Amino acid sequence: MALPQRPFNRPPGSGGGGFNRGRFIPKKEAEHRINNYIRVPQVRLVGDNVEVGVYSTQEALRMAQDQQLDLVEISPNADPPVCKIIDYNKFLYDKKKKEKEMKAKAKVSEVKEIRFTPNTDDHDFDFKSRHAEGFLKDGNKVKAYVQFKGRAIQFKERGELLLLKFAERLQEIGQAESLPKLEGKRMSIMLAPKGKKKKEKEGE
C-alpha cells in the first residue's frame, strides 16, 4: 500500500534550496510572503526560469515545487502580485551581502596626518610614505604637513619640495587635491585615495 504524499505546505525559508529541505523559519521572521503564505488567487510570474505571465497561485506553487524552489512574492502591491521562483534563503543571503557591501562603500573616510620637518631624512621620508600608502589603500585621506619651528620658516621652499616629492611618490594610489599651501608655520597638502575614485567610476 502506497504511503500518502506529504501535503505541500512548506513554511517560509529553506536551508539550501528546495521545498522539502532546510530549517523552519517562523512566518513572523520572513521578509516576504512565500509559498502557501501567498493567499491570492493568481500571481504574475517573472524570472529566467519561467515563462513570464499570470498564473493561478496553485499552478505557480506546483511549478516552484517541481523546481524544488520557493515561490516568493516580490511586489505585493501589484495587481496581481509579482512573484519569482527562487531559493529564498539564497535570495536573503545575496540581499544581505549586497547591503553589507553598500554599507562598506558608504563608510566615511578619515583624514590621517603625516608630519614632516624641513630636515626629514630619506629613511624617515620612506617610512612615513609607506604609512601613508596604507592609509590611502584603506580608503582614507592623507594630510601631510611640514612643521616649521622658529627661523626654520625661511626653508619653506624646502618644505614645499618635500611635499611635492611625497605626492609624486604616492601618485599611483593618491591624488593631490591642491598644491602645498602655507598656513602660519605649517605647510600642508591633502591626498585622496585614487583607487576609490576609479572603482566608483567603473561601477557607473
Secondary structure, 3 states (H helix, E strand, C coil): CCCCCCCCCCCCCCCCCCCCCCCCCCHHHCCCCEHHHCCCCEEEEECCCCCCEEEEHHHHHHHHHHCCCEEEEEECCCCCCEEEEECHHHHHHHHHHHHHHHHHHCCCCCEEEEEECCCCCHHHHHHHHHHHHHHHHCCCEEEEEEECCHHHHHHHHHHHHHHHHHHHHCCCCEEECCCCEEECCEEEEEEEEHHHHHHHHHCC
